[in-house]
Amino acid sequence: MTSPVIIELALNGPTPRTVNRYVPRTPEEVTAVALEGIELGASIVHNHTDDVMFSADGAHDVEPYLQAWTPILDRHPDVLLYPTMGAAARGIPVQRRWGHVEELARRGMGMTLVDPGSVNLGLTSDGNLDPVAAVEPYANPHADVDHMITRTAELGAALSISIFEPGYLRTALTWHRTGRLPAGAIVKLYFGGRLEFGLPPTATALEAYLEMLEPTGLPWSVAVLGGDVVDCGLAELAVRRGGHVRVGLEDHAGPGEPSNADLLRSLADLLRDMGRAPATITQTRAILGVPSRTAGLWGRTFSGDAPADVLAGAVVTMTFTAPDGIAVHAGGNRLGFRATAGPDRLTVDDRVRSTRMACPPEVQSLDDWLVALLTAGPAYSLDGDTLTLTAGISRIDLVASPERH
């Protein structure tokens, strides 16, 4: 049985509509094109917003991603999404230009991305220089790379690793060899087409990368930036060597004016001719070793008795609303929290939302106990349908309810 092929759709990038009328730019357009792409076989989707990559500020707004991604995840909660980040790094702290990436991952909504190196961009094959991108390198110092990888591991997020030059790959493999690369990583081998950087999209260039990469067993994919990954033959070479493929209007440069759907269909035709099939969203997560978002806590309601020494006979109901909400009710105020679930611990924002009803003192005491428990960063364990939360000597056991959110 042949293994499925992960398809990534890079649906816009910085490509303007003056280049291709079908480039989605608004959040609503991104949502629509992503959903169509998922139906055509994409299981990873990458998009930019209209925040420019090369800027003096470097910060990107998280809100357009939330607007575009929320309806996608409502339909396909396990699809893997990831953003871009600011490219002009000189003098801009990594915490600023990577902040929206971290926030999306903190909410459990997306993969992170790490570009483990620096490169000159902006030169095209006709000798022209992009007036913005060519001014300075796209810089990712090792200290910034360390921050991005460390935070990705702490957030428990999947990781997209961009390889623009061979040195990028050596850096990434050093992190992997020393045990610091988090689980769920996929290596993206970017070849230069019309954009003059890195290695060209040839069989020899691919083999040079695979000589370093294959012994690690890390999953990998190919893309041609400023070209056509299918028409140039690289997609077929990669699939035959066990790799995966990225297509989309961010990367494409060729004749005509195809849509993202056209590019996906072209790749799907190639895979069918090769006797292969696109990986489903579930298969993609399995290949990368990324657990389902729908498993575990999110989207589930748990209830159980409050500790007898706090308020005997009271029932606590706790609902984990994706992507980052916890709603709690125990007969008094309705409490709301923002939270991130790590492998065995909750990180909960201490800015608690409450209905602020006047409750009897014993009921208010239970509310106070629940706030203290959750904002203490409790450890949790999920054994079947039983959820246990502990912080210090405080503990509560809850059982999953049939109700889902």
Disulfide bonds with the S-S distance in Angstrom:
none
